[in-house]
Amino acid sequence: MTTAEIRQRPVGELLRQWREHRRLSQLELSNQAEVSTRHLSFLETGRSTPSRDMVLHLADRLNVPLRERNTLLVSAGYAPVYTRTSLDSPELAPVRAAVRQILTGHDPYPAVVVDRYWNLLDANASASFLTAGAAEHLVGPSTNVLRLALHPEGMAPQIANLGEWRAHLLGQLRRQLDAVADPELTELYRELKSYPCDDEEPDIELMPGPNNLIVPLRIRRCDVELSFFSTIATFGTPLDVTVAELVIESFFPADDVTRKFMTSL
């Protein structure tokens, strides 16, 4: 289902869909939202029309992302309340400065900034190390870092533990889909799943080995195998859709060989 089709659906149907997506009964949600089960049922079936405040109240209890809260408001006949400011606008200058400070401060190790769909928005100088050797159509202006990582013409041939890393990335994307239920992300997941992979894909997050503390990214480069782990950072109190969806992924050396190699660059 497309985003346009979702917006055309009644708000009650969308609220019910979010409730079911969160695996909550009407009774459980009504208790959390402190509204009667009867009233919640009327809202979901369209027998009652929710106020603007009620839409936001239920969306908050359902932990609906800001983008989808706007969709709920529009479906109920109200104007969106959360802005979606362009990243290059003057209003977001402090945000860009903070992101740039994190990126440059992380050199000589790679760091990237992506949006909700894992499209590359910014990166530090060391990030080019990860993209070296990838096909041009994967590293252009519309680079998608998940596609770049798993595509057979991208980083995949250089990843020593491709099956393990692929399982990690797909699992991460599944968890994101559980949170946002986005049709575009669903299509991206299907595309990534279709990429060939001859390596075994162990479910290391469910059954970690005795010495596994993190899932590493192991890359073969210059006759050396380098190992990284990554951290994910987001803004803590966003009230703008763009800011809420910014993700900064920073890669750190997982061993001394990798640290020395990257420092030497």
Residue, then its C-alpha position, 0 to 999 in steps of 0.5 A: m500500500t502506498t503512502a497516498e493510499i494510507r492518507q485516504r483511509p479513515v483516521g479510525e481505520l489507521l488508529r486501529q491499524w497502529r493499535e494492532h501493529r503495536r499488538l495492543s487490545q482495545l482494553e489495553l490501549s484505552n487503559q493507557a490512554e485513559v479513555s473508555t473502551r467504548h469511546l475507542s471502539f467508536l473512534e476506530t469504527g468511525r461512529s465518533t470523530p476524534s478531536r485534534d487533541m485526541v488524535l495526538h493523544l492516542a498517537d503518543r500512547l501508540n508511539v507513532p513517529l512524527r511523520e505518521r502523526n501528521t498523516l493521522l491528523v490529515s486523515a482526521g481533517y486537521a492540519p499537520v502540526y509537525t514541521r518537515t524542514s529542509l535540511d539545508s534551511p537556515e532554521l536547521a543550521p544549528v542541527r547541521a553544525a552539530v552533525r558536522q562537528i560529530l562527523t569531522g571529530h570522528d575522523p580517521y574513522p568512518a561516519v555517515v548521516v542518513d535519513r529514514y530510508w537510509n539515504l546518505l545525507d552527509a559523511n566525513a572524509s574517512a567514509s570514502f574508505l568504505t565505498a572504495g571499489a563500489a559501482e558508480h551507480l551505487v555511490g551517486p547523489s542518491t546513495n542508499v547505504l544499505r543498498l551499497a553495503l549488500h549489493p553485489e556491485g557494492m561493498a558485498p564482495q569486500i565484506a569477509n563476514l557478508g552472511e553475518w553482516r547481511a543478517h544484522l542489517l536486515g534484522q535492523l531494518r525489520r525492527q525499524l519496520d516494526a516501529v514505523a510500518d512504512p511502505e517504502l521501507t518494506e520495498l527496500y527490505r524486499e529488494l535487499k532480501s533479493y540480493p544474492c548471498d552465498d554465505e550462511e546467514p547466522d541469526i547471531e543476534l538470537m544465538p550469539g557465540p560465547n565470545n560475541l559481544i557485537v556484530p562486527l563489519r569485517i572488510r578485506r582491504c589491501d591484503v588486510e582484514l579490518s574489523f569495525f563496530s558501529t554506534i547509532a545516534t539520533f536527536g533526543t528531543p525532536l519536534d521536526v520530522t526531518v530532525a527526528e529521522l536523522v541518524i548518525e552511524s559512526f564506525f569504530p575500530a574493533d581491533d588494534v590492526t584496524r586502528k593502526f591501519m585507519t590512523s595511517l591513512 
